[in-house]
Structure formats: C-alpha cells, structure tokens
Amino acid sequence: MAEALATTARSLAVGGMLVGPDRADGTSRWGYGDERIVGLAVVTETAADLAASTITLLQSGHRYSAMALVRQIIEAEYLIWLFAADAEQARRWLNADDDELWQIFRPSEIRKRSAGRFGAHEYRSHCGLGGHPSPKSRVFLPEHSMTVPVEWLWADLLTHLSRLWRTLVEAVSSVGFGAQLPEGVVDSVGETRAASNHGVGLSRA
C-alpha cells in the first residue's frame, strides 16, 4: 500500500505539473498545469513517505516513533478528504501562507467540516499515545510491562492506510485524474484493504 501511494503520488505530480489550464492562463504562480492535482500529489507523497517510514520503525522496534507518524497519516487523510470534497481546496492549500494553514487547514477545522466523518476522540487518542510526550506512551516503550502487542500497532497502521487509500480514490476522481493513474495501482492494494477489515487497531479499541 505504501508503494501504491508513492506510485500514485508520482503520477499525480507529473500530470499536475504538465497538464492542465493553469499555466496557459497564467493563474499558477508555480507554472503548474493544474495546481489542484499538484496539491493532491504533495499530500499523497507525504502519506507515502510516512507509511514507508512507519513500517521501517515498526520493523526495528521503535513503536512510539511509529505511532507518532501514524498520527500524521491521519492528518494527511484529513487533507485528502477535504480535497475530495472540494478540489479547489487543494489549490488553496498549495498556495496557503502559515496563517491560512493554521486557520483553515488545521486538523480541528477539517474535522468540523467533515460533518462527523472524523471523530475528535480518535485524533486525541493518537495525540496522547504517539504525539506530544505523554505518560500514556508507556504502552509503546519496551521497558514497561504494559507494552501492547506489536500486532495491534500493525493493525492500526493498516486500518489508517486502508481508509486513506479509499479517500484518495475519491480525491483522484474529484480532480478528474482517475483515468491517468497507472494501470493496476488501484487493484494492487485490494488484498491489503480487505485484510484491514479483519484487523483490530487502536482506532477500534
């Protein structure tokens, strides 16, 4: 799934940079063909890098650090959902200054707009366990008897990546780029997505 995200990000980036009306009509400050697609590409590439890094950390036993990255995967999904709901928000995000990023695109603001799709409890749980240093993080530290089984963490990662992938498919369609994705990318995560339906992660606990 991490590889599929990376492949999709590359396709979106190249397509968004080269194809579209924005450069021709002079509306892109970056000279891109379609800033909406490039904005989506940036978030997708971020998610792909987070996914690959989380896998590496889990494999090497760094559970707390891995869960800190899962929280960022959730934030990436928030943005992808927003772009699926309104493709122009991808353009706005790509060009936003620091104040706009905080006022418009911070996780709490996107949750408000999601009409219940994203719950505050899930996000707070991941912030408390894998965000700011917290005593709750003992469940991920090796020297404590309350450490949770690593299988739970893999299942949680799989749950969030599967959900992010489904949201990305919506967003790709929203920006009109679905037909340009490499053949087999969508199907390549089918078994992984199905497997996630049987996992039990922190989000379901």
N, C-alpha and C positions, 0 to 999 in steps of 0.2 A: 504494500500500500504506500509506503514511503517512496518507493521508486516510481510508482504511478503518479504520485503527486509531483515529483520532480520532473517527470516527462511532460505532464500536463502544463507545469509552470513554464518550461522551455517553449512549448508550442504557443502558449498564450503570449509570452514575451516577444517572441519573434513576430508572430502575427500582429500583435498590437503595435509594435514599432513600425512595421512596414505597410500594413493595410488599414485603410480607413480614411475618413474625410478630414480629420483634424489638421493634419499637416498642410493639405491642399488649401483649406480655407483659412489657415493662419491662426487657428484657435488653440493650438498646443504650444505652450511655452517651451516644451522639450523637443519639439519636432517629431512627435509620435504620430502614427497613423490614426490610432484610436486610444485615447487616454483611459477610457473605461476598461479596456482589455488589459492594458499595461498595469493599471491599478490592481486588477484582479490577479494578474500574474505575480506581482510583488508579494501579495499576501499568500498566494499559493506556494511560491518559492520559500517564503518564511516558514510556512507549515511543513513543507517537505524537509527543510533543514532541521526544524525542531523534532520532527518524527525520527529522522535518522540519528540525531544526537541522543534522543531519549532511549532509543534501542541500544546504542553503544553504552550509555550509562547503566542501564539495567543489566546488560550482559557483564559489566565489570563490577557490579555490586554497589554502585553509587545510587541508592534508591531515593534518598532525599533530593539530590540534584535532578534526578529523572522526573520526580513529581513536580519540581519547580517548573520544568519545561512543559509538562502536561497542562499546567495552568495557562501557559502561553498558547498552547494549542487550542484551548477553549476560547481564548481571546481572538485567535485567528478565525475560528469558526464564527464568532460573533460578526466579524467584519465581512466574511464571505456571505453570511446570511443577509446582511444589510445590502450588499451589492446585488444579491439575487432578488431582493425585494424592490430595489431601485438602482438600476445600473448606473445612473448618473452620480450616485454617491461614491462610486469607485473613482470617478474623475475628480470629485470634490476632495476625497481623501488624499489622492495622489498629489494635489496641489495645496493641501492644507498647511497652515503655519502651526506653531506649537500651541497657540491659544485655541485654534479651531480643533486640533487633535484632542485637546483636553475637554473642550466644551461640547463637542458634537460626537466624537468617536470613542470616548472612553467607555469601558465595558458597562457601567451602570446606565449610561444614556442609551446604549444599544438595547440593553435588556428592557428598558421602558418601552421602546419602540417595537419590541418583539411580541407584544401582547400575550405574554405568558409562555412563549416558546422556550425561553431560557429562564431558569429559576435562580434567584439570588442565593438560595441555600447551597446549591451545587458549587457556585463560584466561591462563596465564603468558605466552604469546606476545603476546597483546593487551596485557597489562600492560606488557611490556617495550617494545613498539613504540608504544603510544599511552596509556600510563598515567603512571607516575612518570617524570620526566625521565631519559632514558637515551641513551647514545651510539648505541644501535640505531635511535633515531628519526631518524637522518640520512637513512634511506630515504624519509622524508616531507618533508624540508626542501629548498627549491628551490636552495640554493647548493651542493648536493653532487651529484657525478656519479653516485652510486649510487641516486639517486631512482628509485623504482619507477614504472611507468606508472600513470596515474590510473585506467585501466580496471580494474586489479587491485583498487583500492580500492572502485570502484563494485560490482564483482562480489562483494567481501567483504561489503559492506553488504547487497546483495541476498540473499546466502546467509543472513545472520543474520535479516533481516526475514522472509524466507520461512519459516524454521524457527520463528521466534517466532510467526508467524501460525498455523501448524499447531498449535502448542502452545496458543495462545489458543482455538482452536476446541475443543480438548479441555477446557480450563478452563471455557469458557462452558457446555458440556454438563454438566460436573461440578456446577455450581451451579444447574442446571436453568433456564437463561435462554436457551437456544438459540432457542426459538420466538419470543422477543420481539425478536430482533435485526432491524434494518431490512431490508426485502427488498432483495436484490441485493448486500448488503455482502460476503457470503462469496464470491459469484461474481465480484465486481468485482476481486479480486486473482488470479483464476485464471491469466490470461496471464502476469502478473508472476511468479507462483510457478513456472509451467512454465519461464519463461525462466531462472530462477535455477538450474534443474537443469543448464543448459549453461554456467554461469559458473564461473570459477576464482578463488576468493578466497584470502585469507591462511589461512583455516581449512583449506583443502585443500592448501596448499603444503607 
